Amino acid sequence: MGDTIRAVDWVEGELVLLDQRRLPEAQPRLRYRESAAVAEAIREMVVRGAPAIGITAAYGAVLAAREAWETAGAGWRGPWEAALEGLARSRPTAVNLFWALERMRRRAADLPDAHSPEAALLAEARAIHEEDLAANRRMGELGAALIEGPCAVLTHCNAGALATGGYGTALGVIRAAWAAGKLTGVYADETRPWLQGARLTAWELVQEQIPVTLLAEGAAAWLMRRGKVAWVIVGADRIAANGDVANKIGTYGLALAARRHGVRFMVAAPTSTIDPELPEGDGIPIEERPAEEVLGVGEHRIAAPGAVAWNPAFDVTPAELIDAIVTERGVVERPDRAGIARVLAEG
Ligand code: MRU
């Protein structure tokens, strides 16, 4: 169940992305043959969500390899590396992007100069994609096991099939918990300014007939105070070595409110989202996006002329506010440096 939506695909030598900017009114699929266009697609939010960005970048690296081989033959490594740097500049916070590019570099290091690297790199990108899907299914089982139920849960942004290789991280846990009969329903923050909750999470859940109730994120603390949810379940864009978690702006506020109201707080993320090089969350680069995204809704300007806006796309939730980080290698309860190191060593 819950495994039909695919945001990223590789079809007949082309990368195919579901244009998430158009959901739910339309579901156009865009095809890519150039790595620079893939970098632009990530920047412009055609594809979004940390694991999906990583998988897309890996396929972008395959297109870059083809371009580099066609233009430079045995000298493909130079132009290929330049294209990878272009992909890396697309968005700064989700570490899966850099993790996937690094993995592609490691695979390329073993390849001969005198043969096209495309086939070997495509196999690596496909492996990254398939492993992500398998990780999500495992996290679904592990995360659902933490929920006693019957209860309702709150989620934020979209950490579903659309944000990953399929099935989802936080929504994977929700899918598994629903299938196990533990959930009475799901509350989803609308998630300004891109409305990933209203447009994407609600779309995914409605398709699976999982009851979803939207709320403005300003209503979340009141929802908790009214005793409506037992868990907040979110994904992550980057997890520092001490368990601090960067995720969609608004996540930190949810964690503060959850702790105040005795609501438990779960983060579901694959180990590819952990950045062991970063000692703590303060070091995570936080993307700031254009003010226009806050000053209007879509193309429609709503703010008073003359107003300016601050638009951080992510925030950092300190580990002390998190009850459990669920990865495909196991659960870290009350996360800290030792717990994160332990789960990484499980590999
Ligand atoms: O700006 P976005 O839509 O790319 O942000 C996505 C999020 O913050 C998700 O919650 C996160 O990537 C986890 S997705 C499995």
Residues whose N, C-alpha, C, O or C-beta is under 5 A from the ligand:
A	BS01	MRU	R48 G49 A50 H156 C157 N158 A159 A163 T169 G235 A236 D237 N247 K248
